[in-house]
């Protein structure tokens, strides 16, 4: 695809991604970062010895500083850097594997949010709420109750109280409309929270590996115990993702599972047709990360928690 065609496609992807990210309320995202204990900081990440650090470092420091102050730093950058300009920069710098990096970085926030929602049972109930919103009133109320309970059930007590106190007047009408049994369930969840913090059936370790390593892959070297900063998984082809997952003893049917997983989480790869890491090959005790140009780097082994 030529530069103009890629820029047109990226503009469509950018509008769609920014529209979806805009659905996350800033105050909810701020709470999410606090719960996570970490918020992406482009200024700090620009100093990393990694492809992500190199790409961020190519932008003006003032731009990165402003982005870091935003509640959604990568969405802020995506909205202010024109796709055509970024594509020209990547091709001029001989980095065709990074033409969609801004999309990849912003999509990471969406994927983190979606994964968190799924682990807490909110994602599926929200989808059900959307589907039943135009159905009969009883089904819609039941779906709305499921979503509200999933939403507040895992909040710390003080946060739960503040959230409920700030609900709009329509919430009172909602409480009147549901049945007495439903109100009892609502009171239990709002006062005591959920008895199960996470749903193990929804905790998918392969998705966690993909999301947590999307921008920078931090891996422990089993030989030395040192933490190595490898290129993020957004720079890997689907085949390379398959290769590295197999190293961690994940089992799946074929490489297409990663394409479906990325689509489900909303992740966008940094490369369009060319990827920094095309394959991961094992030879004896050495792992080689390669592309069409040759070997990008090698390591003696990889270790990931629980694998």
C-alpha positions as CSV (number, residue, x, y, z in Angstrom):
1,X,0.0,0.0,0.0
2,X,1.4,3.4,-0.9
3,X,1.8,6.2,1.6
4,X,-1.4,8.0,0.6
5,X,-3.5,4.9,0.8
6,X,-2.0,4.0,4.2
7,X,-2.6,7.5,5.5
8,X,-6.3,7.4,4.4
9,X,-6.8,4.0,6.1
10,X,-5.0,5.2,9.3
11,X,-7.3,8.3,9.4
12,X,-10.3,6.0,9.5
13,X,-8.8,3.8,12.1
14,X,-7.8,6.8,14.1
15,X,-11.3,8.3,14.1
16,X,-12.8,5.0,15.1
17,X,-10.3,4.4,17.9
18,X,-10.6,7.9,19.4
19,X,-14.4,7.6,19.3
20,X,-14.2,4.4,21.3
21,X,-11.7,5.8,23.8
22,X,-13.9,8.9,24.2
23,X,-16.6,6.6,25.6
24,X,-14.5,6.0,28.7
25,X,-15.2,8.9,31.1
26,X,-12.0,10.7,32.3
27,X,-12.9,10.2,35.9
28,X,-13.3,6.5,35.4
29,X,-10.0,6.3,33.6
30,X,-8.3,8.3,36.3
31,X,-9.6,5.8,38.9
32,X,-8.5,2.9,36.7
33,X,-4.9,4.2,36.6
34,X,-5.0,4.7,40.4
35,X,-6.2,1.1,40.9
36,X,-3.5,-0.1,38.5
37,X,-0.9,1.8,40.4
38,X,0.7,3.1,37.1
39,X,-0.2,5.5,34.4
40,X,1.7,5.6,31.1
41,X,4.1,8.5,31.0
42,X,5.5,9.2,27.5
43,X,8.3,11.4,28.9
44,X,9.6,8.6,31.0
45,X,9.0,5.9,28.4
46,X,11.0,8.0,25.8
47,X,14.2,7.2,27.9
48,X,13.7,3.4,27.6
49,X,16.2,1.5,25.5
50,X,13.5,0.0,23.3
51,X,11.7,0.6,20.0
52,X,8.9,2.3,21.9
53,X,11.5,4.6,23.6
54,X,13.2,5.4,20.3
55,X,9.9,6.3,18.6
56,X,8.6,8.5,21.5
57,X,12.0,10.2,21.7
58,X,11.6,11.4,18.1
59,X,8.8,13.7,19.2
60,X,9.3,17.1,20.8
61,X,9.7,17.0,24.5
62,X,7.0,19.7,25.0
63,X,4.6,17.5,23.2
64,X,5.4,14.4,25.3
65,X,5.1,16.6,28.5
66,X,1.6,17.8,27.5
67,X,0.6,14.2,26.7
68,X,1.9,12.9,30.0
69,X,-0.4,15.4,31.8
70,X,-3.4,14.1,30.0
71,X,-5.6,11.4,31.5
72,X,-5.1,9.4,28.4
73,X,-1.6,10.2,27.1
74,X,-1.5,8.0,24.0
75,X,-5.0,9.1,22.8
76,X,-3.8,12.7,23.3
77,X,-0.8,12.1,21.0
78,X,-2.8,10.2,18.5
79,X,-5.3,13.1,18.2
80,X,-2.5,15.6,17.5
81,X,-0.1,13.9,15.2
82,X,-1.4,13.5,11.6
83,X,-1.1,10.0,10.2
84,X,0.5,11.3,7.0
85,X,3.3,13.1,9.0
86,X,4.0,10.0,11.1
87,X,4.2,7.7,8.1
88,X,6.7,10.1,6.4
89,X,8.8,10.2,9.5
90,X,8.9,6.4,9.8
91,X,9.8,5.8,6.1
92,X,12.4,8.6,6.2
93,X,13.9,6.9,9.3
94,X,13.7,3.5,7.7
95,X,11.2,2.2,10.2
96,X,8.3,0.8,8.1
97,X,7.5,-1.5,11.0
98,X,6.3,1.5,13.1
99,X,3.9,3.3,10.7
100,X,1.0,2.4,13.0
101,X,2.8,2.8,16.3
102,X,0.6,5.7,17.4
103,X,-2.5,3.6,16.8
104,X,-0.8,0.7,18.6
105,X,0.0,2.8,21.7
106,X,-3.5,4.3,21.9
107,X,-5.1,0.9,21.4
108,X,-3.2,-0.5,24.4
109,X,-5.2,1.7,26.7
110,X,-8.5,0.4,25.2
111,X,-7.2,-3.2,25.5
112,X,-6.2,-2.7,29.2
113,X,-9.7,-1.2,29.9
114,X,-11.5,-4.1,28.1
115,X,-9.4,-6.7,29.8
116,X,-10.1,-5.2,33.2
117,X,-13.8,-5.0,32.4
118,X,-13.8,-8.7,31.4
119,X,-12.0,-9.8,34.5
120,X,-14.5,-8.0,36.7
121,X,-17.5,-9.3,34.8
122,X,-18.5,-5.9,33.4
123,X,-17.6,-6.4,29.8
124,X,-20.1,-9.2,29.1
125,X,-22.9,-7.6,31.1
126,X,-22.4,-4.3,29.3
127,X,-22.7,-6.0,25.9
128,X,-25.9,-7.7,27.2
129,X,-27.2,-4.3,28.4
130,X,-26.6,-2.8,24.9
131,X,-28.3,-5.7,23.2
132,X,-31.4,-5.6,25.5
133,X,-31.7,-1.8,25.7
134,X,-34.4,-1.9,22.9
135,X,-36.0,-5.1,24.2
136,X,-38.9,-5.2,26.6
137,X,-38.6,-3.2,29.8
138,X,-38.2,-6.2,32.1
139,X,-35.2,-7.5,30.2
140,X,-33.6,-4.1,30.0
141,X,-34.0,-3.5,33.7
142,X,-32.5,-7.0,34.5
143,X,-29.5,-6.3,32.2
144,X,-29.0,-2.8,33.7
145,X,-29.0,-4.3,37.2
146,X,-26.4,-6.9,36.2
147,X,-24.2,-4.2,34.8
148,X,-24.6,-1.9,37.8
149,X,-23.8,-4.7,40.3
150,X,-20.7,-5.8,38.2
151,X,-19.6,-2.1,38.1
152,X,-19.8,-1.3,41.8
153,X,-19.2,-4.8,43.2
154,X,-15.4,-4.7,43.0
155,X,-14.9,-1.1,44.1
156,X,-13.3,-0.4,47.5
157,X,-15.9,0.6,50.0
158,X,-15.2,4.3,50.1
159,X,-15.1,4.6,46.3
160,X,-18.3,2.6,46.1
161,X,-20.1,5.0,48.4
162,X,-18.8,8.0,46.5
163,X,-19.8,6.5,43.1
164,X,-23.4,5.7,44.3
165,X,-23.8,9.1,45.9
166,X,-22.9,10.8,42.6
167,X,-25.4,8.8,40.5
168,X,-28.0,10.9,38.6
169,X,-31.7,11.2,39.7
170,X,-32.6,8.5,37.1
171,X,-31.0,6.0,39.4
172,X,-33.8,6.5,42.0
173,X,-36.3,5.9,39.2
174,X,-34.4,2.7,38.3
175,X,-34.6,1.4,41.9
176,X,-38.4,2.0,42.0
177,X,-38.8,0.1,38.8
178,X,-37.1,-3.1,39.8
179,X,-38.6,-5.9,41.9
180,X,-38.2,-6.3,45.7
181,X,-35.9,-9.3,45.1
182,X,-33.8,-7.2,42.8
183,X,-33.6,-4.3,45.3
184,X,-32.4,-6.8,47.9
185,X,-29.6,-7.9,45.7
186,X,-28.8,-4.3,44.9
187,X,-28.5,-3.4,48.6
188,X,-26.3,-6.4,49.3
189,X,-23.8,-5.5,46.5
190,X,-23.8,-1.8,47.3
191,X,-23.2,-2.4,51.0
192,X,-20.9,-5.4,51.0
193,X,-19.4,-5.5,47.5
194,X,-18.9,-8.6,45.5
195,X,-17.9,-11.8,47.3
196,X,-15.6,-12.7,44.4
197,X,-13.0,-10.2,43.4
198,X,-12.1,-11.7,40.1
199,X,-13.8,-14.4,38.0
200,X,-11.1,-17.0,37.3
201,X,-13.0,-18.4,34.3
202,X,-12.6,-15.0,32.6
203,X,-8.9,-14.6,33.6
204,X,-7.1,-15.4,30.3
205,X,-3.3,-15.5,30.8
206,X,-2.6,-15.3,27.1
207,X,-4.6,-12.1,26.8
208,X,-2.7,-10.7,29.9
209,X,0.6,-11.6,28.3
210,X,-0.4,-9.8,25.0
211,X,-1.7,-6.7,26.7
212,X,0.9,-6.3,29.5
213,X,3.8,-6.7,26.9
214,X,2.2,-4.7,24.1
215,X,4.5,-1.6,24.3
216,X,7.5,-3.0,26.1
217,X,8.1,-6.7,26.9
218,X,9.8,-7.0,30.3
219,X,11.2,-10.5,30.6
220,X,13.4,-12.1,33.2
221,X,16.5,-13.8,32.0
222,X,16.5,-17.2,33.7
223,X,20.3,-17.4,33.5
224,X,21.1,-14.1,35.3
225,X,17.8,-13.1,36.9
226,X,18.1,-9.7,35.2
227,X,15.1,-8.0,33.7
228,X,15.5,-7.5,29.9
229,X,13.5,-4.8,28.0
230,X,12.5,-6.4,24.7
231,X,10.5,-4.8,21.8
232,X,6.9,-4.7,22.7
233,X,4.5,-7.3,21.2
234,X,3.0,-4.6,19.1
235,X,6.1,-4.9,16.9
236,X,5.6,-8.7,16.4
237,X,3.9,-10.4,13.5
238,X,1.1,-12.9,14.4
239,X,3.6,-15.7,13.6
240,X,6.1,-14.2,16.0
241,X,3.4,-13.9,18.7
242,X,2.6,-17.5,18.1
243,X,6.3,-18.5,18.5
244,X,6.8,-16.6,21.8
245,X,3.5,-17.9,23.2
246,X,4.6,-21.5,22.5
247,X,7.9,-20.8,24.4
248,X,5.7,-20.1,27.5
249,X,3.8,-23.3,26.9
250,X,0.5,-21.8,25.8
251,X,-1.5,-24.2,23.5
252,X,-3.8,-23.1,20.7
253,X,-5.0,-24.3,17.4
254,X,-3.3,-21.9,14.9
255,X,-1.8,-18.5,14.4
256,X,-5.2,-17.0,13.6
257,X,-6.0,-17.0,17.3
258,X,-3.9,-13.9,17.8
259,X,-5.7,-12.0,15.0
260,X,-9.0,-12.8,16.7
261,X,-7.6,-11.9,20.1
262,X,-6.3,-8.6,18.9
263,X,-9.6,-7.7,17.3
264,X,-11.5,-8.7,20.5
265,X,-9.2,-6.5,22.7
266,X,-9.0,-3.7,20.1
267,X,-5.2,-3.9,19.7
268,X,-3.6,-2.5,16.5
269,X,-0.1,-3.7,15.4
270,X,2.6,-1.1,15.0
271,X,3.5,-2.4,11.5
272,X,1.1,-2.5,8.5
273,X,2.8,-5.1,6.2
274,X,6.3,-5.2,7.7
275,X,7.0,-6.1,11.3
276,X,10.1,-5.6,13.4
277,X,9.9,-9.2,14.6
278,X,8.7,-11.7,12.0
279,X,9.7,-14.9,13.7
280,X,11.2,-16.2,17.0
281,X,13.5,-19.2,16.4
282,X,15.1,-21.5,19.0
283,X,18.5,-23.0,18.3
284,X,20.0,-24.9,21.3
285,X,19.9,-22.6,24.2
286,X,19.6,-19.4,22.1
287,X,16.4,-17.6,21.0
288,X,16.7,-15.5,17.9
289,X,14.2,-12.7,17.1
290,X,14.4,-12.2,13.3
291,X,12.8,-10.4,10.4
292,X,13.4,-10.4,6.6
293,X,16.6,-8.3,7.1
294,X,18.2,-10.8,9.6
295,X,18.5,-11.2,13.3
296,X,17.3,-8.3,15.4
297,X,18.6,-9.6,18.7
298,X,19.2,-12.9,20.6
299,X,18.7,-14.0,24.2
300,X,19.6,-17.1,26.2
301,X,16.1,-17.6,27.5
302,X,12.8,-16.1,28.7
303,X,10.9,-16.3,31.9
304,X,7.4,-15.0,32.5
305,X,5.5,-15.2,35.9
306,X,3.8,-18.6,36.2
307,X,5.5,-20.0,33.0
